[in-house]
Every structure is written in C-alpha cells, then in structure tokens.
Amino acid sequence: MRATARVRAPGFRGRRWLNTGGREIGPEELRGRIVLLDFWSAGCVNCLRVLDELRALEERHGDVLTVLG
C-alpha cells in the first residue's frame, strides 16, 4: 500500500501572477501538477532570456507543468 503525502500550500495572493489570466489561483487548481514559480524582473537580462526556455518547457510538458511568474 502506498501512502500519499499531504501538502499544505497557501494560495497565491493578488492577481499579478503571470500566466493566470488575471484570476486568483489556489492549491485546488494546481493539485497533481508540477508548479514552477519564476521570479523575475524586467530589468534583468538573464531573467528575460530564460522566458523562451520556460515557454518551451510549458509547451512540451503542459499536461503536468504550470509555469507562474
């Protein structure tokens, strides 16, 4: 018998998260998915360069991966 771990994650506050369509998103919508949080700044060249790589990851693994920025 395999035990399942319970993860208690807080919801994301505010509507400024990118890739959410402007809506608030909570743990119940993300349950069973891999969530990649990308903290970036528009003034950081390296932060902007990684966006293309994240887009490719999401296109390739979109069935299990959610990228939020």
mmCIF file of the N, C-alpha and C atoms, coordinates in Angstrom:
data_MODEL
# 
_entry.id   MODEL 
# 
loop_
_atom_site.group_PDB 
_atom_site.id 
_atom_site.type_symbol 
_atom_site.label_atom_id 
_atom_site.label_alt_id 
_atom_site.label_comp_id 
_atom_site.label_asym_id 
_atom_site.label_entity_id 
_atom_site.label_seq_id 
_atom_site.pdbx_PDB_ins_code 
_atom_site.Cartn_x 
_atom_site.Cartn_y 
_atom_site.Cartn_z 
_atom_site.occupancy 
_atom_site.B_iso_or_equiv 
_atom_site.pdbx_formal_charge 
_atom_site.auth_seq_id 
_atom_site.auth_comp_id 
_atom_site.auth_asym_id 
_atom_site.auth_atom_id 
_atom_site.pdbx_PDB_model_num 
ATOM 1   N N  . MET A 1 1  ? 0.836  -1.171 0.000   1.00 0.00 ? 1  MET A N  1 
ATOM 2   C CA . MET A 1 1  ? 0.000  0.000  0.000   1.00 0.00 ? 1  MET A CA 1 
ATOM 3   C C  . MET A 1 1  ? 0.888  1.244  0.000   1.00 0.00 ? 1  MET A C  1 
ATOM 4   N N  . ARG A 1 2  ? 0.567  2.170  -0.852  1.00 0.00 ? 2  ARG A N  1 
ATOM 5   C CA . ARG A 1 2  ? 1.374  3.385  -0.981  1.00 0.00 ? 2  ARG A CA 1 
ATOM 6   C C  . ARG A 1 2  ? 0.690  4.544  -0.258  1.00 0.00 ? 2  ARG A C  1 
ATOM 7   N N  . ALA A 1 3  ? 1.427  5.187  0.613   1.00 0.00 ? 3  ALA A N  1 
ATOM 8   C CA . ALA A 1 3  ? 0.878  6.331  1.342   1.00 0.00 ? 3  ALA A CA 1 
ATOM 9   C C  . ALA A 1 3  ? 1.049  7.596  0.504   1.00 0.00 ? 3  ALA A C  1 
ATOM 10  N N  . THR A 1 4  ? 0.081  8.467  0.583   1.00 0.00 ? 4  THR A N  1 
ATOM 11  C CA . THR A 1 4  ? 0.190  9.746  -0.127  1.00 0.00 ? 4  THR A CA 1 
ATOM 12  C C  . THR A 1 4  ? 0.454  10.846 0.880   1.00 0.00 ? 4  THR A C  1 
ATOM 13  N N  . ALA A 1 5  ? 1.380  11.707 0.541   1.00 0.00 ? 5  ALA A N  1 
ATOM 14  C CA . ALA A 1 5  ? 1.739  12.809 1.434   1.00 0.00 ? 5  ALA A CA 1 
ATOM 15  C C  . ALA A 1 5  ? 0.749  13.947 1.262   1.00 0.00 ? 5  ALA A C  1 
ATOM 16  N N  . ARG A 1 6  ? 0.444  14.621 2.335   1.00 0.00 ? 6  ARG A N  1 
ATOM 17  C CA . ARG A 1 6  ? -0.426 15.789 2.276   1.00 0.00 ? 6  ARG A CA 1 
ATOM 18  C C  . ARG A 1 6  ? 0.442  17.034 2.233   1.00 0.00 ? 6  ARG A C  1 
ATOM 19  N N  . VAL A 1 7  ? 0.193  17.845 1.262   1.00 0.00 ? 7  VAL A N  1 
ATOM 20  C CA . VAL A 1 7  ? 0.928  19.096 1.131   1.00 0.00 ? 7  VAL A CA 1 
ATOM 21  C C  . VAL A 1 7  ? -0.032 20.223 1.430   1.00 0.00 ? 7  VAL A C  1 
ATOM 22  N N  . ARG A 1 8  ? 0.340  21.061 2.358   1.00 0.00 ? 8  ARG A N  1 
ATOM 23  C CA . ARG A 1 8  ? -0.499 22.205 2.711   1.00 0.00 ? 8  ARG A CA 1 
ATOM 24  C C  . ARG A 1 8  ? 0.167  23.461 2.185   1.00 0.00 ? 8  ARG A C  1 
ATOM 25  N N  . ALA A 1 9  ? -0.310 23.890 1.049   1.00 0.00 ? 9  ALA A N  1 
ATOM 26  C CA . ALA A 1 9  ? 0.279  25.057 0.392   1.00 0.00 ? 9  ALA A CA 1 
ATOM 27  C C  . ALA A 1 9  ? -0.698 26.219 0.465   1.00 0.00 ? 9  ALA A C  1 
ATOM 28  N N  . PRO A 1 10 ? -0.186 27.406 0.726   1.00 0.00 ? 10 PRO A N  1 
ATOM 29  C CA . PRO A 1 10 ? -1.071 28.575 0.744   1.00 0.00 ? 10 PRO A CA 1 
ATOM 30  C C  . PRO A 1 10 ? -1.451 28.978 -0.677  1.00 0.00 ? 10 PRO A C  1 
ATOM 31  N N  . GLY A 1 11 ? -2.525 29.710 -0.808  1.00 0.00 ? 11 GLY A N  1 
ATOM 32  C CA . GLY A 1 11 ? -2.932 30.234 -2.106  1.00 0.00 ? 11 GLY A CA 1 
ATOM 33  C C  . GLY A 1 11 ? -2.025 31.386 -2.517  1.00 0.00 ? 11 GLY A C  1 
ATOM 34  N N  . PHE A 1 12 ? -2.061 31.734 -3.780  1.00 0.00 ? 12 PHE A N  1 
ATOM 35  C CA . PHE A 1 12 ? -1.299 32.869 -4.283  1.00 0.00 ? 12 PHE A CA 1 
ATOM 36  C C  . PHE A 1 12 ? -2.159 34.110 -4.131  1.00 0.00 ? 12 PHE A C  1 
ATOM 37  N N  . ARG A 1 13 ? -1.632 35.115 -3.465  1.00 0.00 ? 13 ARG A N  1 
ATOM 38  C CA . ARG A 1 13 ? -2.398 36.336 -3.259  1.00 0.00 ? 13 ARG A CA 1 
ATOM 39  C C  . ARG A 1 13 ? -2.227 37.285 -4.437  1.00 0.00 ? 13 ARG A C  1 
ATOM 40  N N  . GLY A 1 14 ? -3.267 38.028 -4.711  1.00 0.00 ? 14 GLY A N  1 
ATOM 41  C CA . GLY A 1 14 ? -3.198 39.037 -5.753  1.00 0.00 ? 14 GLY A CA 1 
ATOM 42  C C  . GLY A 1 14 ? -3.443 38.469 -7.131  1.00 0.00 ? 14 GLY A C  1 
ATOM 43  N N  . ARG A 1 15 ? -3.578 39.355 -8.088  1.00 0.00 ? 15 ARG A N  1 
ATOM 44  C CA . ARG A 1 15 ? -3.865 38.944 -9.460  1.00 0.00 ? 15 ARG A CA 1 
ATOM 45  C C  . ARG A 1 15 ? -2.749 39.345 -10.397 1.00 0.00 ? 15 ARG A C  1 
ATOM 46  N N  . ARG A 1 16 ? -1.580 39.552 -9.885  1.00 0.00 ? 16 ARG A N  1 
ATOM 47  C CA . ARG A 1 16 ? -0.473 39.985 -10.711 1.00 0.00 ? 16 ARG A CA 1 
ATOM 48  C C  . ARG A 1 16 ? 0.428  38.842 -11.138 1.00 0.00 ? 16 ARG A C  1 
ATOM 49  N N  . TRP A 1 17 ? 0.028  37.623 -10.880 1.00 0.00 ? 17 TRP A N  1 
ATOM 50  C CA . TRP A 1 17 ? 0.806  36.478 -11.317 1.00 0.00 ? 17 TRP A CA 1 
ATOM 51  C C  . TRP A 1 17 ? 0.614  36.313 -12.810 1.00 0.00 ? 17 TRP A C  1 
ATOM 52  N N  . LEU A 1 18 ? 1.709  36.174 -13.535 1.00 0.00 ? 18 LEU A N  1 
ATOM 53  C CA . LEU A 1 18 ? 1.624  35.970 -14.975 1.00 0.00 ? 18 LEU A CA 1 
ATOM 54  C C  . LEU A 1 18 ? 1.239  34.530 -15.268 1.00 0.00 ? 18 LEU A C  1 
ATOM 55  N N  . ASN A 1 19 ? 0.523  34.352 -16.339 1.00 0.00 ? 19 ASN A N  1 
ATOM 56  C CA . ASN A 1 19 ? 0.081  33.048 -16.815 1.00 0.00 ? 19 ASN A CA 1 
ATOM 57  C C  . ASN A 1 19 ? -1.119 32.526 -16.033 1.00 0.00 ? 19 ASN A C  1 
ATOM 58  N N  . THR A 1 20 ? -1.878 33.432 -15.396 1.00 0.00 ? 20 THR A N  1 
ATOM 59  C CA . THR A 1 20 ? -3.088 33.027 -14.682 1.00 0.00 ? 20 THR A CA 1 
ATOM 60  C C  . THR A 1 20 ? -4.339 33.615 -15.315 1.00 0.00 ? 20 THR A C  1 
ATOM 61  N N  . GLY A 1 21 ? -4.185 34.419 -16.337 1.00 0.00 ? 21 GLY A N  1 
ATOM 62  C CA . GLY A 1 21 ? -5.348 35.047 -16.960 1.00 0.00 ? 21 GLY A CA 1 
ATOM 63  C C  . GLY A 1 21 ? -5.979 36.107 -16.083 1.00 0.00 ? 21 GLY A C  1 
ATOM 64  N N  . GLY A 1 22 ? -5.226 36.644 -15.126 1.00 0.00 ? 22 GLY A N  1 
ATOM 65  C CA . GLY A 1 22 ? -5.732 37.694 -14.252 1.00 0.00 ? 22 GLY A CA 1 
ATOM 66  C C  . GLY A 1 22 ? -6.613 37.210 -13.117 1.00 0.00 ? 22 GLY A C  1 
ATOM 67  N N  . ARG A 1 23 ? -6.753 35.908 -12.988 1.00 0.00 ? 23 ARG A N  1 
ATOM 68  C CA . ARG A 1 23 ? -7.593 35.390 -11.910 1.00 0.00 ? 23 ARG A CA 1 
ATOM 69  C C  . ARG A 1 23 ? -6.729 34.871 -10.770 1.00 0.00 ? 23 ARG A C  1 
ATOM 70  N N  . GLU A 1 24 ? -7.330 34.804 -9.595  1.00 0.00 ? 24 GLU A N  1 
ATOM 71  C CA . GLU A 1 24 ? -6.616 34.228 -8.463  1.00 0.00 ? 24 GLU A CA 1 
ATOM 72  C C  . GLU A 1 24 ? -6.582 32.718 -8.637  1.00 0.00 ? 24 GLU A C  1 
ATOM 73  N N  . ILE A 1 25 ? -5.478 32.135 -8.255  1.00 0.00 ? 25 ILE A N  1 
ATOM 74  C CA . ILE A 1 25 ? -5.299 30.694 -8.439  1.00 0.00 ? 25 ILE A CA 1 
ATOM 75  C C  . ILE A 1 25 ? -4.933 30.085 -7.087  1.00 0.00 ? 25 ILE A C  1 
ATOM 76  N N  . GLY A 1 26 ? -5.531 28.966 -6.774  1.00 0.00 ? 26 GLY A N  1 
ATOM 77  C CA . GLY A 1 26 ? -5.298 28.345 -5.478  1.00 0.00 ? 26 GLY A CA 1 
ATOM 78  C C  . GLY A 1 26 ? -4.771 26.934 -5.599  1.00 0.00 ? 26 GLY A C  1 
ATOM 79  N N  . PRO A 1 27 ? -4.435 26.348 -4.469  1.00 0.00 ? 27 PRO A N  1 
ATOM 80  C CA . PRO A 1 27 ? -3.874 24.985 -4.459  1.00 0.00 ? 27 PRO A CA 1 
ATOM 81  C C  . PRO A 1 27 ? -4.788 23.951 -5.097  1.00 0.00 ? 27 PRO A C  1 
ATOM 82  N N  . GLU A 1 28 ? -6.104 24.140 -4.976  1.00 0.00 ? 28 GLU A N  1 
ATOM 83  C CA . GLU A 1 28 ? -7.018 23.148 -5.544  1.00 0.00 ? 28 GLU A CA 1 
ATOM 84  C C  . GLU A 1 28 ? -6.923 23.085 -7.063  1.00 0.00 ? 28 GLU A C  1 
ATOM 85  N N  . GLU A 1 29 ? -6.607 24.206 -7.715  1.00 0.00 ? 29 GLU A N  1 
ATOM 86  C CA . GLU A 1 29 ? -6.452 24.214 -9.177  1.00 0.00 ? 29 GLU A CA 1 
ATOM 87  C C  . GLU A 1 29 ? -5.115 23.612 -9.616  1.00 0.00 ? 29 GLU A C  1 
ATOM 88  N N  . LEU A 1 30 ? -4.148 23.590 -8.708  1.00 0.00 ? 30 LEU A N  1 
ATOM 89  C CA . LEU A 1 30 ? -2.804 23.122 -9.037  1.00 0.00 ? 30 LEU A CA 1 
ATOM 90  C C  . LEU A 1 30 ? -2.540 21.704 -8.529  1.00 0.00 ? 30 LEU A C  1 
ATOM 91  N N  . ARG A 1 31 ? -3.488 21.148 -7.825  1.00 0.00 ? 31 ARG A N  1 
ATOM 92  C CA . ARG A 1 31 ? -3.308 19.812 -7.236  1.00 0.00 ? 31 ARG A CA 1 
ATOM 93  C C  . ARG A 1 31 ? -2.959 18.796 -8.324  1.00 0.00 ? 31 ARG A C  1 
ATOM 94  N N  . GLY A 1 32 ? -1.904 18.020 -8.076  1.00 0.00 ? 32 GLY A N  1 
ATOM 95  C CA . GLY A 1 32 ? -1.473 16.982 -9.008  1.00 0.00 ? 32 GLY A CA 1 
ATOM 96  C C  . GLY A 1 32 ? -0.581 17.493 -10.127 1.00 0.00 ? 32 GLY A C  1 
ATOM 97  N N  . ARG A 1 33 ? -0.238 18.768 -10.109 1.00 0.00 ? 33 ARG A N  1 
ATOM 98  C CA . ARG A 1 33 ? 0.588  19.361 -11.160 1.00 0.00 ? 33 ARG A CA 1 
ATOM 99  C C  . ARG A 1 33 ? 1.944  19.766 -10.587 1.00 0.00 ? 33 ARG A C  1 
ATOM 100 N N  . ILE A 1 34 ? 2.926  19.869 -11.443 1.00 0.00 ? 34 ILE A N  1 
ATOM 101 C CA . ILE A 1 34 ? 4.224  20.429 -11.076 1.00 0.00 ? 34 ILE A CA 1 
ATOM 102 C C  . ILE A 1 34 ? 4.114  21.922 -11.318 1.00 0.00 ? 34 ILE A C  1 
ATOM 103 N N  . VAL A 1 35 ? 4.450  22.720 -10.316 1.00 0.00 ? 35 VAL A N  1 
ATOM 104 C CA . VAL A 1 35 ? 4.344  24.175 -10.430 1.00 0.00 ? 35 VAL A CA 1 
ATOM 105 C C  . VAL A 1 35 ? 5.744  24.770 -10.368 1.00 0.00 ? 35 VAL A C  1 
ATOM 106 N N  . LEU A 1 36 ? 6.090  25.532 -11.396 1.00 0.00 ? 36 LEU A N  1 
ATOM 107 C CA . LEU A 1 36 ? 7.372  26.204 -11.454 1.00 0.00 ? 36 LEU A CA 1 
ATOM 108 C C  . LEU A 1 36 ? 7.113  27.695 -11.253 1.00 0.00 ? 36 LEU A C  1 
ATOM 109 N N  . LEU A 1 37 ? 7.625  28.252 -10.163 1.00 0.00 ? 37 LEU A N  1 
ATOM 110 C CA . LEU A 1 37 ? 7.485  29.680 -9.898  1.00 0.00 ? 37 LEU A CA 1 
ATOM 111 C C  . LEU A 1 37 ? 8.735  30.379 -10.406 1.00 0.00 ? 37 LEU A C  1 
ATOM 112 N N  . ASP A 1 38 ? 8.553  31.334 -11.276 1.00 0.00 ? 38 ASP A N  1 
ATOM 113 C CA . ASP A 1 38 ? 9.675  32.079 -11.850 1.00 0.00 ? 38 ASP A CA 1 
ATOM 114 C C  . ASP A 1 38 ? 9.602  33.509 -11.357 1.00 0.00 ? 38 ASP A C  1 
ATOM 115 N N  . PHE A 1 39 ? 10.548 33.896 -10.511 1.00 0.00 ? 39 PHE A N  1 
ATOM 116 C CA . PHE A 1 39 ? 10.617 35.266 -10.007 1.00 0.00 ? 39 PHE A CA 1 
ATOM 117 C C  . PHE A 1 39 ? 11.613 36.018 -10.877 1.00 0.00 ? 39 PHE A C  1 
ATOM 118 N N  . TRP A 1 40 ? 11.147 37.050 -11.537 1.00 0.00 ? 40 TRP A N  1 
ATOM 119 C CA . TRP A 1 40 ? 11.998 37.754 -12.483 1.00 0.00 ? 40 TRP A CA 1 
ATOM 120 C C  . TRP A 1 40 ? 11.726 39.240 -12.439 1.00 0.00 ? 40 TRP A C  1 
ATOM 121 N N  . SER A 1 41 ? 12.595 39.968 -13.104 1.00 0.00 ? 41 SER A N  1 
ATOM 122 C CA . SER A 1 41 ? 12.492 41.427 -13.194 1.00 0.00 ? 41 SER A CA 1 
ATOM 123 C C  . SER A 1 41 ? 12.677 41.823 -14.652 1.00 0.00 ? 41 SER A C  1 
ATOM 124 N N  . ALA A 1 42 ? 11.918 42.796 -15.105 1.00 0.00 ? 42 ALA A N  1 
ATOM 125 C CA . ALA A 1 42 ? 12.018 43.261 -16.493 1.00 0.00 ? 42 ALA A CA 1 
ATOM 126 C C  . ALA A 1 42 ? 13.369 43.910 -16.773 1.00 0.00 ? 42 ALA A C  1 
ATOM 127 N N  . GLY A 1 43 ? 14.082 44.314 -15.742 1.00 0.00 ? 43 GLY A N  1 
ATOM 128 C CA . GLY A 1 43 ? 15.389 44.938 -15.923 1.00 0.00 ? 43 GLY A CA 1 
ATOM 129 C C  . GLY A 1 43 ? 16.547 43.952 -15.889 1.00 0.00 ? 43 GLY A C  1 
ATOM 130 N N  . CYS A 1 44 ? 16.264 42.682 -15.716 1.00 0.00 ? 44 CYS A N  1 
ATOM 131 C CA . CYS A 1 44 ? 17.301 41.652 -15.606 1.00 0.00 ? 44 CYS A CA 1 
ATOM 132 C C  . CYS A 1 44 ? 17.395 40.897 -16.929 1.00 0.00 ? 44 CYS A C  1 
ATOM 133 N N  . VAL A 1 45 ? 18.519 41.031 -17.613 1.00 0.00 ? 45 VAL A N  1 
ATOM 134 C CA . VAL A 1 45 ? 18.699 40.394 -18.920 1.00 0.00 ? 45 VAL A CA 1 
ATOM 135 C C  . VAL A 1 45 ? 18.593 38.877 -18.810 1.00 0.00 ? 45 VAL A C  1 
ATOM 136 N N  . ASN A 1 46 ? 19.223 38.296 -17.813 1.00 0.00 ? 46 ASN A N  1 
ATOM 137 C CA . ASN A 1 46 ? 19.166 36.840 -17.653 1.00 0.00 ? 46 ASN A CA 1 
ATOM 138 C C  . ASN A 1 46 ? 17.748 36.363 -17.360 1.00 0.00 ? 46 ASN A C  1 
ATOM 139 N N  . CYS A 1 47 ? 16.989 37.151 -16.612 1.00 0.00 ? 47 CYS A N  1 
ATOM 140 C CA . CYS A 1 47 ? 15.594 36.795 -16.325 1.00 0.00 ? 47 CYS A CA 1 
ATOM 141 C C  . CYS A 1 47 ? 14.775 36.752 -17.603 1.00 0.00 ? 47 CYS A C  1 
ATOM 142 N N  . LEU A 1 48 ? 15.007 37.686 -18.489 1.00 0.00 ? 48 LEU A N  1 
ATOM 143 C CA . LEU A 1 48 ? 14.255 37.750 -19.738 1.00 0.00 ? 48 LEU A CA 1 
ATOM 144 C C  . LEU A 1 48 ? 14.677 36.648 -20.703 1.00 0.00 ? 48 LEU A C  1 
ATOM 145 N N  . ARG A 1 49 ? 15.942 36.293 -20.679 1.00 0.00 ? 49 ARG A N  1 
ATOM 146 C CA . ARG A 1 49 ? 16.430 35.235 -21.582 1.00 0.00 ? 49 ARG A CA 1 
ATOM 147 C C  . ARG A 1 49 ? 15.843 33.872 -21.258 1.00 0.00 ? 49 ARG A C  1 
ATOM 148 N N  . VAL A 1 50 ? 15.552 33.621 -20.011 1.00 0.00 ? 50 VAL A N  1 
ATOM 149 C CA . VAL A 1 50 ? 15.043 32.312 -19.611 1.00 0.00 ? 50 VAL A CA 1 
ATOM 150 C C  . VAL A 1 50 ? 13.573 32.129 -20.004 1.00 0.00 ? 50 VAL A C  1 
ATOM 151 N N  . LEU A 1 51 ? 12.870 33.207 -20.323 1.00 0.00 ? 51 LEU A N  1 
ATOM 152 C CA . LEU A 1 51 ? 11.447 33.105 -20.656 1.00 0.00 ? 51 LEU A CA 1 
ATOM 153 C C  . LEU A 1 51 ? 11.187 32.187 -21.854 1.00 0.00 ? 51 LEU A C  1 
ATOM 154 N N  . ASP A 1 52 ? 12.040 32.248 -22.868 1.00 0.00 ? 52 ASP A N  1 
ATOM 155 C CA . ASP A 1 52 ? 11.874 31.358 -24.024 1.00 0.00 ? 52 ASP A CA 1 
ATOM 156 C C  . ASP A 1 52 ? 12.028 29.887 -23.630 1.00 0.00 ? 52 ASP A C  1 
ATOM 157 N N  . GLU A 1 53 ? 12.963 29.618 -22.719 1.00 0.00 ? 53 GLU A N  1 
ATOM 158 C CA . GLU A 1 53 ? 13.155 28.246 -22.254 1.00 0.00 ? 53 GLU A CA 1 
ATOM 159 C C  . GLU A 1 53 ? 11.954 27.771 -21.441 1.00 0.00 ? 53 GLU A C  1 
ATOM 160 N N  . LEU A 1 54 ? 11.400 28.660 -20.623 1.00 0.00 ? 54 LEU A N  1 
ATOM 161 C CA . LEU A 1 54 ? 10.223 28.295 -19.842 1.00 0.00 ? 54 LEU A CA 1 
ATOM 162 C C  . LEU A 1 54 ? 9.017  28.051 -20.745 1.00 0.00 ? 54 LEU A C  1 
ATOM 163 N N  . ARG A 1 55 ? 8.891  28.857 -21.781 1.00 0.00 ? 55 ARG A N  1 
ATOM 164 C CA . ARG A 1 55 ? 7.789  28.671 -22.731 1.00 0.00 ? 55 ARG A CA 1 
ATOM 165 C C  . ARG A 1 55 ? 7.885  27.291 -23.388 1.00 0.00 ? 55 ARG A C  1 
ATOM 166 N N  . ALA A 1 56 ? 9.096  26.916 -23.793 1.00 0.00 ? 56 ALA A N  1 
ATOM 167 C CA . ALA A 1 56 ? 9.304  25.609 -24.421 1.00 0.00 ? 56 ALA A CA 1 
ATOM 168 C C  . ALA A 1 56 ? 8.978  24.466 -23.444 1.00 0.00 ? 56 ALA A C  1 
ATOM 169 N N  . LEU A 1 57 ? 9.375  24.626 -22.184 1.00 0.00 ? 57 LEU A N  1 
ATOM 170 C CA . LEU A 1 57 ? 9.065  23.607 -21.177 1.00 0.00 ? 57 LEU A CA 1 
ATOM 171 C C  . LEU A 1 57 ? 7.558  23.454 -21.001 1.00 0.00 ? 57 LEU A C  1 
ATOM 172 N N  . GLU A 1 58 ? 6.867  24.578 -20.954 1.00 0.00 ? 58 GLU A N  1 
ATOM 173 C CA . GLU A 1 58 ? 5.422  24.527 -20.758 1.00 0.00 ? 58 GLU A CA 1 
ATOM 174 C C  . GLU A 1 58 ? 4.716  23.919 -21.976 1.00 0.00 ? 58 GLU A C  1 
ATOM 175 N N  . GLU A 1 59 ? 5.189  24.237 -23.159 1.00 0.00 ? 59 GLU A N  1 
ATOM 176 C CA . GLU A 1 59 ? 4.594  23.649 -24.358 1.00 0.00 ? 59 GLU A CA 1 
ATOM 177 C C  . GLU A 1 59 ? 4.825  22.133 -24.401 1.00 0.00 ? 59 GLU A C  1 
ATOM 178 N N  . ARG A 1 60 ? 5.999  21.722 -23.971 1.00 0.00 ? 60 ARG A N  1 
ATOM 179 C CA . ARG A 1 60 ? 6.359  20.306 -24.024 1.00 0.00 ? 60 ARG A CA 1 
ATOM 180 C C  . ARG A 1 60 ? 5.691  19.481 -22.924 1.00 0.00 ? 60 ARG A C  1 
ATOM 181 N N  . HIS A 1 61 ? 5.565  20.085 -21.719 1.00 0.00 ? 61 HIS A N  1 
ATOM 182 C CA . HIS A 1 61 ? 5.063  19.340 -20.567 1.00 0.00 ? 61 HIS A CA 1 
ATOM 183 C C  . HIS A 1 61 ? 3.817  19.986 -19.975 1.00 0.00 ? 61 HIS A C  1 
ATOM 184 N N  . GLY A 1 62 ? 3.060  20.702 -20.786 1.00 0.00 ? 62 GLY A N  1 
ATOM 185 C CA . GLY A 1 62 ? 1.890  21.433 -20.317 1.00 0.00 ? 62 GLY A CA 1 
ATOM 186 C C  . GLY A 1 62 ? 0.814  20.582 -19.673 1.00 0.00 ? 62 GLY A C  1 
ATOM 187 N N  . ASP A 1 63 ? 0.839  19.282 -19.923 1.00 0.00 ? 63 ASP A N  1 
ATOM 188 C CA . ASP A 1 63 ? -0.163 18.416 -19.323 1.00 0.00 ? 63 ASP A CA 1 
ATOM 189 C C  . ASP A 1 63 ? 0.071  18.209 -17.828 1.00 0.00 ? 63 ASP A C  1 
ATOM 190 N N  . VAL A 1 64 ? 1.308  18.431 -17.351 1.00 0.00 ? 64 VAL A N  1 
ATOM 191 C CA . VAL A 1 64 ? 1.607  18.244 -15.924 1.00 0.00 ? 64 VAL A CA 1 
ATOM 192 C C  . VAL A 1 64 ? 2.316  19.452 -15.304 1.00 0.00 ? 64 VAL A C  1 
ATOM 193 N N  . LEU A 1 65 ? 2.745  20.399 -16.124 1.00 0.00 ? 65 LEU A N  1 
ATOM 194 C CA . LEU A 1 65 ? 3.545  21.534 -15.641 1.00 0.00 ? 65 LEU A CA 1 
ATOM 195 C C  . LEU A 1 65 ? 2.773  22.838 -15.787 1.00 0.00 ? 65 LEU A C  1 
ATOM 196 N N  . THR A 1 66 ? 2.820  23.649 -14.727 1.00 0.00 ? 66 THR A N  1 
ATOM 197 C CA . THR A 1 66 ? 2.280  25.003 -14.772 1.00 0.00 ? 66 THR A CA 1 
ATOM 198 C C  . THR A 1 66 ? 3.399  25.950 -14.407 1.00 0.00 ? 66 THR A C  1 
ATOM 199 N N  . VAL A 1 67 ? 3.619  26.958 -15.249 1.00 0.00 ? 67 VAL A N  1 
ATOM 200 C CA . VAL A 1 67 ? 4.652  27.968 -15.002 1.00 0.00 ? 67 VAL A CA 1 
ATOM 201 C C  . VAL A 1 67 ? 3.957  29.262 -14.600 1.00 0.00 ? 67 VAL A C  1 
ATOM 202 N N  . LEU A 1 68 ? 4.296  29.783 -13.434 1.00 0.00 ? 68 LEU A N  1 
ATOM 203 C CA . LEU A 1 68 ? 3.763  31.057 -12.961 1.00 0.00 ? 68 LEU A CA 1 
ATOM 204 C C  . LEU A 1 68 ? 4.921  32.009 -12.728 1.00 0.00 ? 68 LEU A C  1 
ATOM 205 N N  . GLY A 1 69 ? 4.722  33.258 -13.094 1.00 0.00 ? 69 GLY A N  1 
ATOM 206 C CA . GLY A 1 69 ? 5.777  34.272 -12.921 1.00 0.00 ? 69 GLY A CA 1 
ATOM 207 C C  . GLY A 1 69 ? 5.301  35.429 -12.097 1.00 0.00 ? 69 GLY A C  1 
# 
